[in-house]
C-alpha cells in the first residue's frame, strides 16, 4: 500500500517513547500535543531506506507499511491520498466532469468472471488490491511482502472458483530516477524477486521463483494447475538482452528457462508479451525481443514447446523497423474471441507505433490496420496496450500516452482509439474537446498501461493515475468514470506537514501535488503543478498562523507558492493554482528531474534550490514570484519530459 502512514502515540505518552533494545527505535517525543521526530529514528530510517535501495534488507525491513517498530501501543493510521480529487485542469483527468480523480499507477488487472464486481489490480509500487463492489471500496492484499512492485497478474483458468491467482513482480515505474544495475533499482521500485501465488482469493500469498527470477521483471504470467509460466522483460530498458520465458511443472518449486533451451523451439531473448487463448488455455502466444528483431511464437502444450506461427509476419515486422532502432523495439499481443489476434510493434526509442496487425485465423494470416493515419500516440515500454472486444471481435482497442494534436486543447488526455478491422476505420475514445467522443465530454489521464473487460463488457483501463471504466466502448455513447474508491497507490516523492493547518502536502509521480482536504483525512485536493510533483515544502513559521506552501513539477518546470490559513483555506492569489515562481537566471535548463528545493532551517525566508544553467547568474540574483501563474506542462509520460 503506497500511502502516507501517521504514527499516533497514546494519550499518556508525555515524554519520550524509548525502547533501548537493539531491535527497536524511538519514534519521537510528545510535547504539548506535537510529535517531535528523534535523531535516533531518523538515523534508523536512513539505514532502512539505504538497505532497501540496495536490496540487502530482509522482507520486513524492506516494507514501508505498518511494520516499523512502535512502542507503548502506538499505531499507524493511513492518511492517503485515497484518492486526490479536484477540478480537471488541476487533477489532469476529467472522469467526473468537471472534476477528475487520481490514485496512482496501476499496471495489471484481473477481473473475476465468477463474482461480478470483484476485481484485482496490481499497482506499480503499491502492491495488489481487491474490490468486491466495482471499485467503491478496496482492500490491500500484499502490504507485508518484500516487494510492492507488481508487473503482471492473472487467474488460473483451471480453478472454476477463481480463487487462484498469480502475480509477477517487476519494475514498471515511470519515475524520473533509478538504475537497473542494482538488485533493487534505486528509486524505481522494490526487489525483483519472482512471483506471488494465492489459492484463497488473495488472503494469503506464497513466494515462488525467488532465485531463478531474481533481478528480472516478470511482465507476463500464467498458471495452469501445476504449470506456471513467467515472461521476463525490462520495459524501462527495451534494448536490454536479459530475460526470457521460464516454466515450472511442479507448482513453482523449480523453474527452467525455456528460451533458447534445446528442443523448446523458442529462441533466446526477452519476452515482451505472453497471452493465452481464451478458448483453449493450453495455447499461448509469445513475443520475443531479440538481437535479430522482434518475432511471434505459439505453443499448444502450455509453453512446453514453441513454433513460429507465421514467418511472413516476422519478416514484415523487421521491414517496418527504421534503421538503427531494431534493439529498441518490442511487440505486444492481444487475443480475442473467434481466433482473433492483434499485434502492435513499437519503436520505444522514438515513441512510435510502427504497425498494428490483425488476424482472424489464429495468426495464420495477418494484415496491417490503418493506425498510421491517426495522430501519434507516443507509446512507451510501460505505456502501450491492446485489447479485442469480447462481444465484437472486429474491434481493437489501442492506447499509448497522451494525444499530440497541436490544435487540441486537451493534450494531457489519454491517447486511446477504437479500430474497426472490418471497415478499416478508427475513432477517438478520449480527448473530446466538445467533439462528441463520449456522452458527457469525459476523458482520463494519459499513460495507458492495461486493458480488461468486466462481465458486462465495460472496458477497464489503467493509467499512471489508476483504474477507469469506459461504458459502451463500442461507440461514442459511453462515458469515462473512475473506479478508485479508497485506492491509495501513488508514488510519493516528497512529503511535508503544515503545523498551522494540520495538513499534509505531497508531491507524487505523475499525480501532481496535493494538499490534504482536512486534518486526518485520506482525501487530497490537487495544486496546479501538473505532471510529476517533485517537491513539497512548507514555511509554517514566518507568517504567523498562516503558512507558505511550495510545490514543484519535474525539472522545476512549474514551481508554485500557496498561502494557507489555519483552516486550510488558500488565501493567496490563484487559489489552488497557486502563484508561479520564476527565476532571473535559467536554472531549469537541463535541470535534473528531481531538482531539490529547500528552505533554510534557521531562517525559512531563505531558499536554496539546485538547477542547471550554462550561464553565469547575475550578482545577487534571486527567485522572484511572477504576477500570475502560467499553465503547467501537459504531463504525458513524464520520465523523459
N, C-alpha and C positions, 0 to 999 in steps of 0.2 A: 504494500500500500504506500504509494508515494504521496505522502501528505504531511502537513505540519503536526507535530505532537507537542502538547504543552504539559509540563510537569506541574502537578499540584501537590503542595505539602499539606499535611494535616494541620488542623487549626491550632494545636498546642505546640507546634514547632516554632518557638520564638527565637531559638538560637540555631546554630549550625547543625544540620543533619549529617553527622560524621560517623563513618564506619571505618575503622583503621585496619580492617583485614585487607589482605593483598588483592582480593578479588572484587573489592568494592571501591566506589568513588564518591566523594562528597559532591552532590549536585549543586549545592548552593546554600545560602543562608536566608532566613526570612526575617526581615526587619521592617516594622511599621507597614506591613502589608505588601512589601515589594521583595521580589526574589532577586538575590544577588548571585550571579554565577561565580563559582570559586575558580581560582587559578588551577587548583588540582584537577578540577573537572575539565577545564579547557585543555590541559596537557593530556589527560586521558582521552578526550575526544579526538585530539590531534593524532594520537597514536593509533586509535581505532581507524580513523579515516586513512592514515598513511598505509596501514596494513591492508585495508580494504582496497585501496587503489592498486597496491602491488599484488593483490590476490593471495596474500600469505596468511590471512586470518582464518580461523575456523568458522563454521557456519554461523554460530551465534554471534561472533564478533563482526561478521560481515553485514549483519542486519542493521537497518536504521529504524525499525519499528518495534516498539513495545518490549524490547529486551535489554535496555540499558538498566544496570542495577539501580534500584531506587529504595531508599531506606524509610523506615518509620511509616509504612503504609502509604507512601506517596504513589500516585498513579499518573499515567499518561492519558490525555484526552485528545481525540482527533480535532483538529482546527481547520481542515480543508486545505486548499479550496475544493469544495464539493457541492456545486461547481462554481465557476465565475459566470455572472450574468450581467448584461448591460446593453446599451444601445449598439446596434450592429456595427456602426462605424468604429467603435472602440473595442468591442469584443471580436471583431473581424469574423463574424458569422451572422446570418440572418435567418436562423432556423425557426424563430418565433417572431416574425415581423411585428414591430420594427426593432426587435431585440435579438440578441444572439447568446449562445451558451457554449462554454468550453470547459474541458475537464482533463486534458492531457492525451498524449498519443496512444492509440490502440493499434496493434499490429495484426492481431488474429481474431477470428470469430468462429464459434461453433454453436449452431442452433440445434436444440434438442427437438427432433421430429416427433417424439412420443409425448412431450409435455408442452403444449402451447404456452408461450410466454417465457419459457426457460431458455436462457442464452448464456453462454460463457464467452468471455473475452480475455485475450492475453495482451497486456499492455507493454509498452516499450521498456519502461523501468518501474512499473508499479505492480507487477505480479498478475495473477489470474483472479478474475472477479466473476460472480454469478448473480443473475437475476431470475426470479420466477414469476415476475409480473411485467414483462416487456419493458424493463428499464426504469420503472418507478423507484425501485429500491435495489441496491446492490450490496453484495457481501464479499469481502476479500477472502481468498482461499489459501494463499501461499505466503503470507507475511513472514513466516518464520523459516522460510527456505533460504539457502545460501545465495541464490540469485533471484532477482525480480525481473530480469530481462527476458521477456517471452517473445520468441520469434515465430512460433507456429503452434497450432492447436487443432486437435481432431478427435472425433468419436471413433470407437471400434465398432464397425458395422456388424460384427459377429455377435454383439451384445444387444438383444432385442429391447432391453430395458433402457439402453443408452445411459448407463451409469459408468461406463468405462471410457476414460479419456486419456490422451497422451499429449504432452506439450514438449516442444523443443525450445531450448534456451539459446539465445544469441543476441548479438549487438545489432540493433536497427535504429538507434537514436539518430535524429537529425541535429543533434547538438553541435555546437561550433568548436569543440575542442576534444582532444582524445588521441590515443595511439593504440593501434592493434598489435604493437610489438611486445606488449606486456601480457601476462596471464589474464589480468583483468584490465581491459583498456581504460586508461585514465580518463575520467570524466564522461565516458560513453555508456557505461553500464556495469552490470555485475559480472561475476565469474561465468565464463562459458564452460559449463560443466555437465553437458549432456541433456538428459530428458527427465521429465516428471511424469509419473504414471499413477492413475487413480482408478479404483474399481467401485467407488461408492459415491459417484457424483461430485467429486472434488472435496469430500470431507477429509480425506487423508491422501497423502501422496508418497510415492516411493521414488527414490532417485535411481536412474539407470544410465549406463554408458559413461560414467564419470571419467574413466581412464581413456577409453577409446576415442571419445568425442571431445575430450578436453581441448580448450582453446580453439574451438570451431563453433560457428553459428549454425544452428540447426533450423533452416528456413522452411523445411518441409518434413512432415512426419506422418506416419500411418501405423495403425495397429490392426492386426487380423488374428485374433486369438493369440497363439504363441509366437506369431511372426510380427516383427516390428521393423519398420524401415525409417531411416533418418537420412535426410539430404542436407549436406552442409555447403555453405557458400557465404562469402562476406559481402553483403550489399554495399558496405561503405568502401570496399576495396575490390571493385569489379574486376580489375586486372589481375587480382591475385590468382595463384595456381594451386593453393591448398584447398582441400575439400573433396567431396565425392559422395557416393551412396554407400551407406552401411546397413547391414541386415542381421537380425537376430532371429533364430528359430527356437529359442528356449526362454521366451518371455523376458528378454533383456538381460539374462545372466551373462551372456557373451555376445559380442558383435564381430562380424568380419566385414572388411571393406570389399564391396562388390566391384566398384570402379577399377578397371584395369586388371581384375583377377582373372587367371586363366579359365577359360570356359564360360565366363559370365556373359560375354558379348558386349559388355558396356565399357567404353573407353575411359581412360583417366580424365580427370577434370572436375571442377566444382559443379554441383547440381543446383541450378538456379530455380528450378521448378519441379515439383513432384505432385502429380494429381492422379486420382483413381477414377475409373469408370463407374458412374452411379448405378448402372445396370449389371455390372459384374465386378465385385470388389477385388477380384484377383488380377484385374487388368490395370496396369499403371503406365503412365507416360512420364518421361523424364527429359529435361532439357539440360544438356551438357554445355558448359562454358569452358572451352579448352583452348590451347595454343593454336590449334588448327581452325578455330572458329566455332560458332555455336552449332549444335545438332540436336535432333529429337529422336528419342528411342522409346520402344514399347516392350513391356513384359506381360506375359499371360499367365504367369505362375507366381504371383505375389512377390515379384522382384528377384526371383532366383536366377533367371536368365533373361537376356535382352536381345532385341534385334532392331536394326534401323527400319523405321516404318516406311519412309519414302526418301530415297536417295536424291530424287529430283528436288524435293523441298529443301534439303540441306544445301544443295548447290545454289538454289535461289537465295537462301539466307546469306551465303558467302558473297554472292554477287551484289547484294544490297549494301554491303558494308563499305563505307568510304575508306580510302587508303589511310593507313596509319592508326586506325581505331579498332582493329579486329580484337585486340586483347581487352578492349573496354566495352564490349557488347555482351548482352545477355538476353535470354528468352524467357517469357512467361507463357504458361499454357492454361486454358480453361476447358473443362469438359461439360457438355450439356446432354440433354435427352436426345434420343433418336440418332445416336452415334455421331453427334456433332462435336467439333473441336474448334477452338480459336487459339491463335498464337500471335504474340507480339514480339517483335525484335527491336531492342532498344540500344541506342548509342549513348552510353552513360557519360562519355567524355564531353559530348556536345549537347546532351539532353534532348535527343531527338528520337521520335518513333520512326524507325526506318521502314517498318512494314507491319501490316495487320493481315493475317491469313485466316481462312475459314475452310473447314472441311465438313461435309455432311455424310461421309462414309468411313468414319473411324480413322481418318488420316491416310486413306489410300490415295486420295486426290485432294489438292489444295488450290485455292485461288486467292489472289490479293484483293483485299477490300479497299474502298476509296477513302481511307483516313488521311491520305496526303492532301486532300482538298480542305481539310479543317485547319483552324488556327493551331499553332504548335501547343502541345500540352505539357511540354517540359518534363518528360519522365526522368526519374532518378532510380538508383539502385534500390532505394527504400520506398519510392513513390511511383508505382505503376501497378495497375491491377486490371484483370479481365474477368468477365463472367458471361455466361449464356443464360438467357431467360428460361426457367424451368417449364413455363407454360407456352412459350413461343420460341422454338429453337432457332429461328431465323434472326432473333435479336441478340446482339452482342453489346455488352456494356464495357466501356474502357475509360480509365481515368489516370491522370498524372498529377501535376502540381497545380499551377494556377493558370487562369486564362490570360492570354497575352495580347488580345486585340487592342490596338492603340486607341481606337475610338470608343472603347468601352469603359465606363466609369468603374466597373467592379473588377478590376484586375486582381483583387485579392480573393476572388471566388474560386472554388474547386473547378478544375477543368475535367468535366465528365460528359460523355457523349453516349448516345444510343445509336448503334449502327444496325441497319436492316440489311442482312446479307441477301435477302430475296429481291430487294429493289435497288440495292447499291446506293442507299441514301443514309444520311446521318442527321442527328438533331442534338442540340444542346439540352442538358438537363439541369443546368445551374447557370449562374451569371445572367439572370433575367434582364435586369435593367429596363423593365417595362416591356419586354418582348414576348411575354406570354408563354415561357417555357414551363412554368408551373402555375397553379391556380391562384396563388397568393403572392407571387413575386419573391418567394423564399430562395435562399441559396446557403451554402455551407462553406466552412473554412477550407483553404487549399490543402495540398499534400495528401492525396488519397493513398491508402495502404491496402485495404482488403474489402472484398465483396462477400455477401452471403444473402440468402433469401429466407424469410420466415415461412411458416406453414401456410400463410395467406398469400404468398407471392410478393410481399413487400420487399423492396431492395434495401438491404442494410449495408451501410458504407462506413468505413473507418478512415479517419484522417489524423493529423497531428493534434487535433483538439478533442477527439473522442468518437462516439458512435452515433450515427444519424440514420434515419429511415426516410426513404423516398417512396411514398404511396403511389399506386398506379404507375409503375415505372415504364409501362409500355406506351404511354402517351403523355401529353402535357397537362392532363387534368389533375395530376397528383401534386403533393406538396412535400417540402422537407420539414422534418421535426427532429428534435434531439431526443435521445434515449439515455440521458446522462444521470437522471435521478440524483443520488448522492455519490456518484462515482468520483474518485479522487486519485488520479494517476499522473498529475502534472510533474514535470521535471523542474524542480526549483533551483535556480542558480543563486539567488540572493534573498535574504530574509531580514527584515528589520521590525522593531517593535516601537510604537509610539506610546510613551508612558502618559501622555496627556489624554488622548482619546481612547487609550487601552485597546488599540487595534494593531493588527499585524499588516505588514506590507510585503508583498512577494514579487519577485521577478522570475519569469518562467520561460522555458524553451518553447518558442512559437505560440505561446498562450498569453502573450503580452505581460503586463504587470498589473497588479491589482491591490485593492485595499479591502480589508475585512469589513463586511457590512455592519457588524455590531460586535462588541466585545464577546468573545467566546463563540461566535457564530462560525459555521462551516461555509457560509455563503460569502463570496467576494464580488466586488464590482470592479470593472476594468478602468485603467487610466488610458491616456492617449498615446502610449508609446508604440503600440502595434508590434508586429514581428516578434522577435525574441526579447523578452525583458531580461536585462543582464545585471542591472544594479538596482538595489533598493536601499536607500539611506535616509535617516531621519535626524533632524535637528529639533529636539524637543526641549531645548534649554533657552535659547536666545529670545524667543517671542513670548515668554511667559506661559500663559495657558494654551497658546496656540503652538503648532508645530509646522516646520517646513519639511516637506517630503520630496525627495529627489528620486526619480526613476529614469532608466535609460533603455534604449534599444541597442541591438548589437552594433559594435564598432562606434559607439557613442553617436550613432546616426540620428537619434532623437533623444535629447536629454531634457526632461521636464521638471518643473518645480510646482508643487501644490501646497497651499497653506490650509491647514485643517484645524478647526477649533476643538474644544474638549468633547463635543458631541459627535465628532467625526464628520461634521459638515464642512465641505470645501468652500472657503471664503475668498480664495484668490481668483483673479480673472481667468476665464477659460473653463471654469468648472472642472469636470473630470478630465477634460482635455489638457488642462494644465497650461502653464506658461513655458514656452520653449526657451532654453538657454543656448545662445550661440557663442562663438569664440572669435576673438580678433586675431587668432592665429589658427591655421588649418590643422588642428590636432586630429581630426577624424580621417585625414588622408592616409590610406593604407593602415589604419588602426587595427589592432588585434580585435578579434571577435568579442572577447570578454574584457575589453579595456576597463580597468578599475576606476572608480570614483569614490573618494573617501573624504570624511570631514576630520579636522583636527580634534583630537580628544580633549584638549585643553580649551581651545577657542574654536567652537563649532561654526563660526562665521568664516573660517579659513578652509579652503577646499583644495584638495590635491587630486589630480587625475593623470592617467597615463594614456597618451595617444601616440600619434606618429605624424611627423611632418618632415618635408625636405627643405623647409625654410627656417631661418633663424627667427625666433619670436622677437617682437619689438620689446624694448626695455619697459618693464613694468606691465606687460600685457596680462590681462585678467579676463576670466569668463564674464560675459555681460548678458543679462536677460533681454530677449527681443521684445518688441512691443506686443506682438501677437504670436501665438503658436503656429507653426507650419504643419501641414498634414504629414503623418508618418509614412514611411515606405510601405508598399504592399509587402506582406510577409513572404508569400511564396514558400519555397523551401529555403530556409534561412541559413543553412550551414555555410553556403558559399555566397551569401548575399553581399 
